[in-house]
């Protein structure tokens, strides 16, 4: 060999050395996430102020980067790994998942086509079939991994639009006078990603009808059918319903079986968003939450939320993959391969051509914990959620604001919004726990979400004690 | 502490031990990617056949996973890390980039809001400003990281649609009789992701006009203006042009300055796709390729293609971030924060709510190599591309099929398509190199793409020797 440049990449020896150092750093970090405030205490601009305004012309030592990690980056992290992270949906990666990501980055393959790494495509198909079995969904649910539930729902709506009969959306588009006036339906409690996806595909806000919910924040099927009928009479073209299992505010469960029957009757695509709560269906005693989902056209759940897989990993299932493919398949000459239709080329099923090797991490997570191990951990989180809810219910100063079927509890001080806001701000400023909020029945409501692998009953008790303590300092106490 | 489950996650000690083992595995892999056939030699179904049909109920040892990696996964990998990977766009990660991914997975934060990790948001803003400086783009180009260029272009088109004056797309949508009949323009050589994005936002194929190219595969601005005029006369609403710097087939460069002038005249959004070739603009001698881009409304280039950053990392710049935000900002109550508009909440600028901490890896890549180190490596790839092209040109049996301004060479045997196909199939079946193809002027054309960090002149020479050798076996020789 001639003309070899001295060191095209970090040498394997250097990678080994620094790899060990970085693994040690992550191991130390994961050993003691509680040493940091859970909610970052920096002010806007604090991080950028410490970074050089221009990129370095010359190479810098790895040692310097490790130092900056401790001194600049970590203080600006809100530690989702902290066992007292109780905000939003509390998600955790896990050791085997992190190592799976290391491997993916090492391989650095792009799984756009089967031939660009057969193991990529086949492992993705395979572990999504494992997950399908874990959830008890029928074999005709074909899986694909996207990055986030937002992207999954976007693809669901695009497929739903493609499925409209008697009109060629791919060719004609939906712009202009000869296109149908499309409408879709979701509950007033649905995730904002449904609105974003609907706006992205061109519906606009007026193309999304928000169906009211019952007292337990579940979509009202009678109101749904009434809305569809009214729209049909007014010349709209209803085409899709997005139901939710585990809404973001309260984790309420839409009555999917009834909604599916309405969709069948009116020929509407049914998408089910079970991004967070779907994971609970791996428990036999929670399997009921997916009742009716066997009749959905598409379904999303996120192993990166409550199945201990590092972000990002959203599992999307579609019972009509041919429709999804029709909406997104465009194979230019430079991507045609000899295998043709005998294999899955995942690029045909989505907007992204480039695809990261995400299935490795999920494969490792499932094997490391085993299905029973995953079940035990989720079961424990649900137990902790119910325990927290029982403490709230037993305290006359507080009220539980919504049913809590999973591991998220909505609650509030029996006081005005300002008092609740003040309570939340104080507990979060303590750096000891992090909780978030929502609005229910037009009242500020606090949310306590359990989902971290390292969260124990002690952490939950400490949080409740802290909330009680700070409550004593609110003006309305 | 009481009630602590025995081992909620892999313990830090176990993570350290297995982390070292996995780092060693990746180091060994990266030391000798040439020991494997570059194009995987497995047949469809070979991988899945070796995997258990159902997920394991009990935990499995990490040792078993490492074994399966060698025995099942690696044979099914098409090795993008192989220095003789010359297909598509040859991309490589790099040691520091892989370690950056390890850190991201370790932190496992979701950067949807500034407060959900201030260091996430501010580092992303910061390194994208570094990259902007490296490319010589003006300071009003505001950056955001998406996963792929397909997603970036999708967001560009959504913003372009939002920018239409006198019509509220977010509210009204584009379906129905009062909506404008939208049309966008791109060249016949543009990437399929432009079509996918246009179809996704609801234009349909008839909403995309393919402008012819000149003999060097560049969009013809005269034809572009003529198409816009014709459409205006026919009642269409032109709203966007997508130009390309470095098309996928031939890496041709559209005349952006002239196109920008047309866009200005007709009030059209100009998006520039420089996903692959944009990286070359970090060389002073190649800066000219971005001429006119300072007048673009949006611009995408992918550090995961030719800046040694592991997939995925697409850098999207927008000069009208307010419009992008209008298209995608919907802040539900549970995501409202006290910081308000004083900080960037990246979730407001895209369809994805969940966001991976991607900026760490790019930060580490730029610092490890330094800008001069990155320049030297890209300069070498361009030199190797020109060398390969010179060998093709000097061989009377072959012809160069298009100008090769970067590191991709389109060429063909002076023979029919069947002979070229056979040549390609044979060299790829050898497992020694991997090249791909396209069609130019309706003839099968071979593509030789250089972009791997470990590719040397020897690898390029070996490839050319191999192509020459197999050529001798074709029927038309």
Interface residues (C-beta under 8 A of the other chain):
Chain A: X1 X2 X3 X4 X5 X8 X9 X10 X11 X12 X13 X14 X15 X16 X18 X19 X20 X22 X23 X24 X25 X26 X27 X28 X29 X30 X31 X39 X40 X42 X44 X45 X46 X47 X48 X51 X53 X54 X55 X56 X57 X58 X59 X60 X62 X64 X65 X69 X72 X73 X74 X75 X76 X77 X78 X79 X80 X81 X88 X91 X92 X93 X94 X95 X96 X97 X98 X99 X101 X102 X103 X104 X105 X106 X107 X108 X109 X110 X114 X115 X116 X117 X118 X119 X120 X122 X123 X125 X126 X129 X130 X131 X133 X134 X147 X148 X149 X150 X151 X154 X158 X161 X168 X169 X170 X171 X172 X173 X174 X175 X176 X177 X179 X180 X181 X182 X191 X192 X193 X195 X196 X197 X199 X200 X201 X202 X203 X204 X205 X206 X207 X248 X249 X302 X304 X308 X310 X311 X312 X314 X327 X328 X330 X331 X332 X333 X334 X335 X338 X339 X342 X343 X351 X352 X353 X354 X356 X360 X361 X363 X364 X366 X367 X368 X369 X370 X371 X372 X373 X376 X377 X380 X425 X436 X437 X438 X439 X447 X453 X454 X455 X456 X457 X458
Chain B: X1 X2 X3 X4 X5 X8 X9 X10 X11 X12 X13 X14 X15 X16 X18 X19 X20 X22 X23 X24 X25 X26 X27 X28 X29 X30 X31 X39 X40 X42 X44 X45 X46 X47 X48 X51 X53 X54 X55 X56 X57 X58 X59 X60 X62 X64 X65 X69 X72 X73 X74 X75 X76 X77 X78 X79 X80 X81 X88 X91 X92 X93 X94 X95 X96 X97 X98 X99 X101 X102 X103 X104 X105 X106 X107 X108 X109 X110 X114 X115 X116 X117 X118 X119 X120 X122 X123 X125 X126 X129 X130 X131 X133 X134 X147 X148 X149 X150 X151 X154 X158 X161 X168 X169 X170 X171 X172 X173 X174 X175 X176 X177 X179 X180 X181 X182 X191 X192 X193 X195 X196 X197 X199 X200 X201 X202 X203 X204 X205 X206 X207 X248 X249 X302 X304 X308 X310 X311 X312 X314 X327 X328 X330 X331 X332 X333 X334 X335 X338 X339 X342 X343 X351 X352 X353 X354 X356 X360 X361 X363 X364 X366 X367 X368 X369 X370 X371 X372 X373 X376 X377 X380 X425 X436 X437 X438 X439 X447 X453 X454 X455 X456 X457 X458
